[in-house]
């Protein structure tokens, strides 16, 4: 891997002091201070020499420095917090001094058109090896789960960075979330995220970073996970439909899975249709959610889709909305009188 020597720069710790930068709790900011750990993350992410790299949430620029040292062709960083403008501009100028190309976008990544950030000449067919494009991010804990589900959805539709092919990404998560993403069948951490990540990608837990390496120190350790999109996804179903079945399947993790699947259906037909789903899927209704493979969930989704085609009204049923309705036992009859009638009775 090529290595680039940047002009001398103050340390991240010195930059935080120089510009009086403190982590903002509502943005779930935690700064990685150890440059050796930053280097390790980037080395695990792939060969960045001559590559196009998008970094999400660079903050003071610890990971950004490690990216620049690998001599990428172009780096784009998207940062929501403008307080980091001086330090990111400093890195852009340093990279420019050695003929590098770095762009800084001050915006919310959720509002950024990521597909517009890469040149069309980097595009490859989905069946070919991954394009020379990488997505990197030390994600805020409060946003990481939402973002990975959103990006898995983009992978399933080959949009955003994945319009250019099977773009690889390396992201940080709370240790527990990282372990869930890679959890095997029957593993204690097996959950909705495990199924979704492993249906469209091959996730790998690279290593664990102790919480004390961050400032401020979080209450948990941090896991670094790499994702490589699969050439052939393990389902042909629409992402939202597949995610719906997976979400319901893990709604009560410690119960028989049938109790979870029942929540897909209205009360009057719940038992009949949930058992029909298992019969059509050739699965045991007493299986625990953690025991399901991706292929098992795919079969359940096929069965549910068949039942919705036969009974379209059940596709509109929302279990969570129905739970907000009061039970009949908690209601009472109220007699509503006409206003004119009340007025007449008052005058008598």
Phi, psi and omega in degrees: 000131180294151179228134184248138179264112179275158174301155181304136181228147174295155179291162178300319180298318179293322180295319178299321179288318184299318183258009178054050182264120176242149178294138177262122187297319183293342176264005180053043183276132173220122185266129176276115189267337185276110183294330177296322177291322175300316178299321181295319178301313183292323178295324178288337185284335180140186180267107185270357181300119180074012184263167171259126186235131173249120176251130180259124177066061183291337182060227181286352172101023179297307178294326181301318179301316181294326177294312183299325181294344180269007175059054174289161179289319180206142179235133174237127176243138179244116184231129181279329187268109183288352177298338182271008182303315181299315183288324178288323176296324178297318179293320178298319178294320180295320180290324178295329181294338177248030176066029176268164182236111179228128177247139178245124179246120179265095184197170176279129182299334179291339180256001185269133175278092186293332181296331182281356186271353185236148181282147183295336181293345178275354185291138177228157175295150184300327183281348180276175178295163185301144177292168181277053181228137181226144176245125184233144177194131168266089193282145172298137182303322185291343186244348190297316181294316178300316182295317183293323177294318178298317181285329173297321176298317178297322177298316182298331180257003179053052179242172181063222177300340183270003170286346181262002182125197185277067181300133180271149176223149177229123188226159176253145179219164166305145183309316182298318179293318179301317180292328177293320182300327184252006186300133180281170177301135180074002177287151182299330183269000181302129184203189180304316181298323179300311182297312184295315181295320185277352176280324184247348181220172171249097182274141179229126174278109186286307178191169180253134176257126178296143182302331182293349178282350182254156174231124352291158182289120177286166180284352184230162172279172186236136178253141178256120185237132175255144180234127173242117180301141179284144176299316179238108178304156184273010172212154174255001183284157174301142184304312184295321178294314180297320180293325178298313180295318180296318180298316179293322182301325182258020181290331175227087192298329187267357181262170172302143184298334179301323180296330178285314182294332179302332183290354176282344190236151175298158186302321187291339180233013187301308184294315183297312186284328178294318177294325177296322177301316180292323179295316179294328182273349184058047180235157180275120180295349179266004174296145174277150181308321183294344183275353185281134171274169175300321181295324177297316180294324178299319179292321176298319180296319177299317180295317179296317179300321178297315181295323178293323177296325180281326182228079187305331184296332183288340178292341180269352184291134179237107184299317182295321179293321182294330181288342179278352178278143178287142174290154181302326181294341182259010180245166175218155180287136178235127178270121179257118180266152176292143183300319181296320180296318179298320182295319179297316181296328180290325183282341182289000000 
